[in-house]
Amino acid sequence: MTNERLPVVVAGAGPTGLMCALALAREGVPVVVCEAEPSLTHDLRAGTFHPPTQEMMAPYGVTERMHEHGLQVRRWQIRSRRDALVAEFDLGLLSDVTPYPYRLHLEQHRLTPLLLDALRRQAGAEVHFGHRITAFEHRARSVLVEFESDGVPGKLEASYLVGADGGRSTIRKLLPVEFEGFTWPEQFLVVSTPYDLARHGFTMNAYVADALEWAAVFKMPDAGPPGLWRLAFPCSPGLPDDALLDARAVQARMQGFLPAGTEYEIRYQSIYRVHQRVASEWRHGRVLLAGDAAHLNNPLGGFGLNSGIHDAVNLADKLARVWHGKGGNELLDVYVHQRRSATIEQVQAMSIRNKRLLEERDPKVQRARMEELVATADDREEARAFLLESSMISGLKKSEAIG
Ligand SMILES: Cc1cc2nc3c(=O)[nH]c(=O)nc-3n(C[C@H](O)[C@H](O)[C@H](O)COP(=O)(O)OP(=O)(O)OC[C@H]3O[C@@H](n4cnc5c(N)ncnc54)[C@H](O)[C@@H]3O)c2cc1C
């Protein structure tokens, strides 16, 4: 077997790793996915898919299957705790530029089985659960990947290694790169309830501004109707997790947000730390980073998982060409330039701006910003430009122009 015939090894069967493997296999590149966990992870994480992400997954039949269960969210709102509705945006304004002029809401753990299923139908793709990648070593024309399975070490020779192993990426930590950026002091509390917020005028996605306690609202399909409303709130730094997750404290928070006149039924609650970080380099020889392994951002705007899919599709396209001898490693640097610039200039900038907008403490500044948003929503062309940006369409276009 020549080195060019060696498979690409992908670390991690999260959405980024599975999407990258699927796109590589579709291009005739043999691929081996090693996932540390014994099965797909089921924790509650991302759940909103922007139009370009739906477009990217469509050729694999994944988008169509997502629609069987997902919720189409055409309108979303910016609200304030004090004045209720501030502005409403209609993604239908983008129907001339995308076949999916809406956000699709679907839990991340309902997407990954669809990706895995599609991958398993592809020739030349293997997925190994319970295989934790522990180390790698560059060879002259390959990379030797070391893993551990049931405590037994093993080795795999790969043409390239893709580190799609999440925010705590082992692959990234083994590389001489920095994970540049910062961690927000406050944690985020995420609460899910079947209580129907639509009866209070909420669209299925809404961002609620408040100097002390902003909130982000997403309706998720759950196992089926009536679905679940998921709310994210900031938590005071310094309070222990137990106190933040105490049932009475969570109930009080929900009642403070919106008095329901009855006890909220709380289905899930969790707390997590939020980072804004980008790896200083995404390629080191035959090792590449993608998804959360390469970048992390706050969830305001729903960009994290979306940009992981964008990385995966972009990287697979270039890596397949290189693997087939239709381009040199400089093509892989184009992947890095395009995706790193989209991450820094769009995803990081927009997610930080969204958070600052919601939490602005100066009432005068907050009022001015809200008035600006009202004016944007009321002007068709401005609203369209705003939606092109917040749906990641203009950022992708800009980054794809980078050679
Ligand atoms: C509470 C929460 C809410 C979020 N909301 C949104 C949202 O609304 N919109 C959005 O776009 N994003 C959101 N995100 C972010 C989104 O969930 C992540 O961006 C997404 O999971 C990234 O996918 P990934 O495949 O890159 O990494 P992951 O999903 O973390 O997958 C990495 C995989 O690698 C495996 N792994 C780790 N180490 C190894 C190893 N050494 N060897 C082999 N396998 C390994 C892990 O087990 C895991 O399965 C949210 C995140 C959280 C935590």
The ligand as an SDF file (V2000), in Angstrom:
LIG
                    3D

 53 58  0  0  0  0  0  0  0  0999 V2000
  -25.0330   23.7080   26.1130 C   0  0  0  0  0  0  0  0  0  0  0  0
  -24.5220   23.9550   24.7260 C   0  0  0  0  0  0  0  0  0  0  0  0
  -25.3490   24.5940   23.8080 C   0  0  0  0  0  0  0  0  0  0  0  0
  -24.9090   24.8040   22.5300 C   0  0  0  0  0  0  0  0  0  0  0  0
  -25.7510   25.4320   21.6290 N   0  0  0  0  0  0  0  0  0  0  0  0
  -25.3570   25.6140   20.3620 C   0  0  0  0  0  0  0  0  0  0  0  0
  -26.2490   26.1640   19.3710 C   0  0  0  0  0  0  0  0  0  0  0  0
  -27.3990   26.5150   19.6600 O   0  0  0  0  0  0  0  0  0  0  0  0
  -25.8070   26.2820   18.1000 N   0  0  0  0  0  0  0  0  0  0  0  0
  -24.5490   25.8680   17.7220 C   0  0  0  0  0  0  0  0  0  0  0  0
  -24.2120   25.9670   16.5270 O   0  0  0  0  0  0  0  0  0  0  0  0
  -23.6790   25.3580   18.6300 N   0  0  0  0  0  0  0  0  0  0  0  0
  -24.0500   25.2000   19.9430 C   0  0  0  0  0  0  0  0  0  0  0  0
  -23.2040   24.6130   20.8410 N   0  0  0  0  0  0  0  0  0  0  0  0
  -21.8990   24.1630   20.4030 C   0  0  0  0  0  0  0  0  0  0  0  0
  -21.9590   22.8080   19.7440 C   0  0  0  0  0  0  0  0  0  0  0  0
  -22.6110   21.8680   20.5680 O   0  0  0  0  0  0  0  0  0  0  0  0
  -20.5460   22.3840   19.4110 C   0  0  0  0  0  0  0  0  0  0  0  0
  -20.0040   23.3990   18.6090 O   0  0  0  0  0  0  0  0  0  0  0  0
  -20.5120   21.0410   18.6630 C   0  0  0  0  0  0  0  0  0  0  0  0
  -20.7800   19.9780   19.5340 O   0  0  0  0  0  0  0  0  0  0  0  0
  -19.1320   20.8260   18.0390 C   0  0  0  0  0  0  0  0  0  0  0  0
  -19.0730   19.5780   17.4180 O   0  0  0  0  0  0  0  0  0  0  0  0
  -17.6990   18.8480   17.3030 P   0  0  0  0  0  0  0  0  0  0  0  0
  -17.9970   17.5880   16.5240 O   0  0  0  0  0  0  0  0  0  0  0  0
  -16.6480   19.7510   16.7950 O   0  0  0  0  0  0  0  0  0  0  0  0
  -17.2720   18.4760   18.8060 O   0  0  0  0  0  0  0  0  0  0  0  0
  -18.0200   17.5030   19.8190 P   0  0  0  0  0  0  0  0  0  0  0  0
  -19.4730   17.4930   19.5900 O   0  0  0  0  0  0  0  0  0  0  0  0
  -17.5000   17.8620   21.1630 O   0  0  0  0  0  0  0  0  0  0  0  0
  -17.4800   16.0540   19.4160 O   0  0  0  0  0  0  0  0  0  0  0  0
  -16.1560   15.6460   19.6980 C   0  0  0  0  0  0  0  0  0  0  0  0
  -16.1330   14.1330   19.8150 C   0  0  0  0  0  0  0  0  0  0  0  0
  -14.7820   13.7220   19.9780 O   0  0  0  0  0  0  0  0  0  0  0  0
  -14.7160   12.6890   20.9600 C   0  0  0  0  0  0  0  0  0  0  0  0
  -13.3490   12.6700   21.4960 N   0  0  0  0  0  0  0  0  0  0  0  0
  -12.8080   13.4970   22.4120 C   0  0  0  0  0  0  0  0  0  0  0  0
  -11.5020   13.1780   22.6280 N   0  0  0  0  0  0  0  0  0  0  0  0
  -11.2230   12.1160   21.8000 C   0  0  0  0  0  0  0  0  0  0  0  0
  -10.0540   11.3540   21.5540 C   0  0  0  0  0  0  0  0  0  0  0  0
   -8.9070   11.6150   22.1860 N   0  0  0  0  0  0  0  0  0  0  0  0
  -10.1180   10.3390   20.6630 N   0  0  0  0  0  0  0  0  0  0  0  0
  -11.2830   10.0650   19.9940 C   0  0  0  0  0  0  0  0  0  0  0  0
  -12.4370   10.7500   20.2130 N   0  0  0  0  0  0  0  0  0  0  0  0
  -12.4030   11.7910   21.0840 C   0  0  0  0  0  0  0  0  0  0  0  0
  -15.7900   13.0880   21.9620 C   0  0  0  0  0  0  0  0  0  0  0  0
  -16.2100   11.9820   22.7290 O   0  0  0  0  0  0  0  0  0  0  0  0
  -16.8870   13.6190   21.0380 C   0  0  0  0  0  0  0  0  0  0  0  0
  -17.7860   12.5970   20.6330 O   0  0  0  0  0  0  0  0  0  0  0  0
  -23.6060   24.3940   22.1500 C   0  0  0  0  0  0  0  0  0  0  0  0
  -22.7660   23.7580   23.0570 C   0  0  0  0  0  0  0  0  0  0  0  0
  -23.2060   23.5380   24.3440 C   0  0  0  0  0  0  0  0  0  0  0  0
  -22.2860   22.8600   25.3200 C   0  0  0  0  0  0  0  0  0  0  0  0
  1  2  1  0
  2  3  1  0
  2 52  2  0
  3  4  2  0
  4  5  1  0
  4 50  1  0
  5  6  2  0
  6  7  1  0
  6 13  1  0
  7  8  2  0
  7  9  1  0
  9 10  1  0
 10 11  2  0
 10 12  1  0
 12 13  2  0
 13 14  1  0
 14 15  1  0
 14 50  1  0
 15 16  1  0
 16 17  1  0
 16 18  1  0
 18 19  1  0
 18 20  1  0
 20 21  1  0
 20 22  1  0
 22 23  1  0
 23 24  1  0
 24 25  2  0
 24 26  1  0
 24 27  1  0
 27 28  1  0
 28 29  2  0
 28 30  1  0
 28 31  1  0
 31 32  1  0
 32 33  1  0
 33 34  1  0
 33 48  1  0
 34 35  1  0
 35 36  1  0
 35 46  1  0
 36 37  1  0
 36 45  1  0
 37 38  2  0
 38 39  1  0
 39 40  1  0
 39 45  2  0
 40 41  1  0
 40 42  2  0
 42 43  1  0
 43 44  2  0
 44 45  1  0
 46 47  1  0
 46 48  1  0
 48 49  1  0
 50 51  2  0
 51 52  1  0
 52 53  1  0
M  END
$$$$
